[in-house]
Amino acid sequence: MNLTAEQQLFARAGAPRIGVVGAGGLGVHHVRILRDLCGERFAGFVDENPGRASQVASQYQVTAYPSLDRLLDEVDAVSIVVPTTAHHAVATAALARGKHVFVEKPFTVTLAEADDLLAKSRAAGVILQVGHVERFNRAVRAAMPYVDGPRFIESDRLAPFNPRGSDVAVVLDLMIHDLDLVHTLVGSPVADVQAMGIPVLTPQVDIANARLTFANGAVANITASRVSRERLRKLRIFQRSGYLSLDLAAGTGEFFRLRGDFDPMQLARAPRALEEFVERVVLDAPEGEPLVLELSQFLGAIMGRTKVAVTGEEGREALEAALRIVTAIEQAHAVMKAGEGQQPGATGA
């Protein structure tokens, strides 16, 4: 890894000493990145699976601690990458010891848990950041300077089935990435939610579609599936100044905007070629592994050099939207079942 001068600060004396809780499929990348970013300031990690802990410790030449308490004895901050059901308990233990906390998405299982962690972090006076890594996607970073009052957003996130995350609905597993992105782009509270989804391979909803209406009138149509043959992560943003098309998987994007010197009245007189009134701008941003950028932002926030990328409050907003969608899907299913029960011949003579 080629480290920037700022990132090299994280390995110097006085930088926060950090550890990772959970070294599974995603957690191992936190171990790898934080080891490289922080050098000797990376304390190590803890994982409840002894075999997994031994494997990761050997592969990355880092310390595997026997318990969370032992790790917390040695660090100023932790990155929590455990199943969502354990987020609240692990974060509570860290906050009780006055540690800065990075917790992967979704923030918690319930809003009550989220509110509890927010209150605990404020009382402890520490940083609490939620891991919504798509904000650091190269295409998103390139698009942000051109985003100006989106009115309609269309998002598609499709993926083959992966057992990791299948203990929750696809809304909390995959769609929540896009809920955070859309809320960031629109900058307005969600006013109304309509949604539908079905289970396919698991007891949970595996494919879902949601239509969100925001308080400022903007609308977002979001689809997420974990039963697709191919991977697809695309975001389309429509606003008065033009149209942005982002390929999140490739990290690329384009902005089609109206030319400043074009008179719209000309379109009423005769057909015109698209190129005469639309300018194509290729979107670009510096390369960078999104998770490296995200964890660097967290370390920088602890040191007072950067702002918190995704605050606990913002993580709660994404969770609230996801839970509203899950509830809307459940209500839609209940209406469908009630309607099926009233079909002709469904009742006795």
Buried (B, 14 or more C-beta within 10 A) or exposed (E): EEBEEEBEBBBEEEBBBBBBBBBBEBBBBBBBBBBBBBBEBBBBBBBBEEEBBEBBBEEBEBBBBEEBEBBBEEBBBBBBBBBBEBBBEBBBBBBEBEBBBBBBBBBBBEEEBBEBBBEBBEEBEBBBBBBBBBBBBBBBBBBBEBBEEBBEBBBBBBBEEEEEBBBBBBBBBBBBBBBBBBBBBBEBEBEEBBBBBEBBEBEBBBBBBBBBBBEEEBBBBBBBBBBBEEEBBBBBBBBEBBBBBBBBBEBBBBBBBBEEEBEEEEEEEEEEEEEEBBBEBEBEBEEBBBBBBBBBBBBBBBBEEBEBBBBBEBBBBBBBBBBBBBEBBEEBBEEEEEEEEEEEEEEEE
